[in-house]
Structure formats: C-alpha cells, structure tokens
Amino acid sequence: MPQIQLSDRLFGEAQRRAREAGFATVDEFISDQLESDFSPDQENFYDRFTPEGVAQLMQAGKKVSMEEVDRRLANVEEAWRKDHAN
C-alpha cells in the first residue's frame, strides 16, 4: 500500500483530529477525509471558512454557536449553488 510523508506538525494535528473524531488510526482518518474531498457526489464547503470569515464570526471575542456556523455555511452553499446552476 502506498505511503505518504507528513511533517511532524501535520501528523500531530492529524492524530489529534482523528482521536477527536473517533477514528482508530490516523490512516483511517486521512482516508476518510480524502474520500469525502474527492467524492463527486458531495460538495465540500467547509474550506470556504477562511481565516477572515472566522475572524468576522468571532469579532470582539464573541463566541459563535454551531447554529451560527451552520447558518453561515448554508448561506455559502446556497450562493455557490446559485452561481454554478446549469
């Protein structure tokens, strides 16, 4: 099976995220992420949360609820779908 090289920092982050998401191994976590990212059937809009967008959400130390994040993400998804309609 092919292997990839990750920096120590990136591997540590992958370990943390895999553990938090309940994956048994980093390999399983990365495989799941790639499957999701490469899937032609599902659009992935989470990369639209830029540092600037997150900074706007957290202005003046305001905590952001998951509902607010979901609402913002839904708005981005809707705008993207309108822009890319047949």
N, C-alpha and C positions, 0 to 999 in steps of 0.2 A: 504494500500500500504506500502511495506517495506521502512524503512528509514535507512540512513547511518549517521555515525558521522564523521565530518571533524574537523581538528584543525582550530582555528581562522585564522591562516596564510593561510592555504589551501583554506578555504572558501572565504577569501578576494580575493585571486588570481582567484578563480573560478568566483566570482562576476565580477571582472574586465574583465576577458576574455569573459564572457557571454555578458556583456554590449558591448564590442568592436565588438563582432561577431553578435550583433543584436538580441540576444535571450531575451525574455521577463522575463525569470526566470533562476536562477542557475540550478534548476531541469531539465529544458528543455535542457540547455547546456550540463550538465553531461550526460543526457540520450542520446543525440546526439553523444557525444564523445564515450560512451560505445558501442552504435550501430555500429559506424564506426570501433572501435577497435576489436569488436567481430565478425564482418562480415566475413564469409568465402569466400565471392566473391571478396573481395578487400584487397590487401596487403597494409599495412601502413608502409611506410619507414621513416616517419618523426622522429621516435625515433632513427634513425641512425645518426642524427646530435648530436654528443656527444660534451661535452664542449671542448674537444681537437680539434675536427673538426671545430667548430665555431671559436675557437681561431686562427686556421690557416687562416680562411677566413678573419679575422679581424686584421691580423698582422700589427703592426706599426700604428694602428689607421685607417687603410684603411676601407672606407665604402664599404659595399657589396650590390650590386644591387639584386633585386628579380630575375633577369635573371641569375645571378651567382648562387644564391641559387637553382633555378630550374635546372640549368645545373648540379650542383653537385649532387642534389637529383636524377636526371635522370641517372647519372653515377652509383650511388649506387644501384639504382633499376635494372639497366641493369646487373651489376656484380652479384647481388643477384639472378636474374633470370637465368643467365648462370650457377651459382653454384648449383642451385636447379632444373635444367632441368631434365625432365624424362630421 
